Amino acid sequence: MEKNNNELSAENAQILANGHAHPNANGVVHPKKKAVAPAADGWRQVLWNTWDAFADVAWFIICCIGYILQDLYYIAFGYPEKELNTDIALITGGGNGLGRLLAERLGKMGTKVVIWDINKKGIAETVQIVEEAGGYCKGYVVDISKKEEVYKAADVIRDEVGDITLLINNAGVVSGLHLLDTPDHLIERSFNVNVMAHFWTTKAFLPKMIENDRGHIATIASLAGHVGISKLVDYCASKFAAVGFDEALRLELEVLGHTNIRTTCICPFFIQATGMFDDVNARWVPTLNPNDVADRVIAAIRKNEKLAVIPGFLKVLLSFKWTFPWGCVGGLLKRLVPDASPHGLPSSIAVPAVPLNSSSKSTAADIAALDAELSSVTLPAKPPSMLIQRTPSLGERVL
């Protein structure tokens, strides 16, 4: 019997509308077949699934107790520390500030140190400091926001120095402006340097770490990677991403069985004398001495710590963020950091634009000219409308 579309039931009409029930050209419609429900699992399978889930939960609880007891033991008697004298370390943003202090300490420990920065003068000064202290240090002008430069420089290091076994993603930038006053290119710069560069450096050096079954990746993040601060919207967002990068990478390495590749996330409060937050208006918690922070970073790496919050008591306060209402949390943050960037550079100071096809010599010359100009700048009392607060080392980082 043939049917036309006007005589179809609602169900069959829907089938035709979807185009799934025209087995031939004469419009014959076959009745829709009802799906057959799969047979229920037998009682043995149900019992086994229940037991398997119970055993998994029980084993998880036992492991958690073991990790807690191990941590308590280490707190009481000290964490075991590894030696770094056979490592080859790469420090991004090593031309000044915290990066220079880390290079100096690693050099004294016998570690071969390689530093990357965009400030050629700062690189030369760091290399000289490390070598005068008896250490080994080589420096390269690299803009880590450009993945092509990162991959190219990584190949050069492998040929000239060796395989990197300790990667310290230290470089960072900050704009220090309200979001609507921040130019788009500074927002992009914050993300390119503060987090995207971590992807490029890790992809450049992690394969050899896995091949050699040895390596350590340290992320210099920030407490601003756990809480929001006014005038640091782009900075906080990039540091939240850096914290997430470290945690996800650590978990992924464990899942893949690369347990000898360690990661450490460093989250300090504002650091003094590094050029990014020197004039920060902070209350209740004092700004940090950069030498103390550098010592803490080295200790965290040697102890294979997963997360190092500086100062340590703030780690406890972080748990309050998810416990108390936002009114309490927001009120504390506004009082803790009333103004993260009271001053800025004059609007006449701008980073020179460098053509993509320019040579490294011209880039270094532009940076040197910028260094000289920035060195003579006196910060105004009134903040400008759109500027990036920087010292001569644009590759340096803090917080």
Buried (B, 14 or more C-beta within 10 A) or exposed (E): EEBEEEEBEEEBBEBBEEEEBEEEEEBEBEEEEEEEEEEEEEEEEEEEEEEEEEEEEEEEEEEEEEEEEEEEEEEEEEBEEEEBEEBBBBBBBBBBBBBBBBBBBBBEBBBBBBBBBBBBBBBEBBBEBBBEEEBBBBBBBBBBBBBEBBEEBBEEBBEEBEBBBBBBBBBBBBBBBBEEBBBEEBBEBBBBBBBBBBBBBBEBBBEBBBEEEBBBBBBBBBBBBBBBBBBBBBBBBBBBBBBBBBBEBBEEBEEEEBEEBBBBBBBBBBBBBBBBBBBBEBEEBEBBEBBBBBBBBBEBBBBBBEBBBBBEEBBEBEEEBEEEEEEEBEEBBEEBBEBBBBBBBEEEBEBEEBEEEEEEEEBBBBBBEBBEBBEEBEEEEEBBEBBBBBBBBBBBBBB
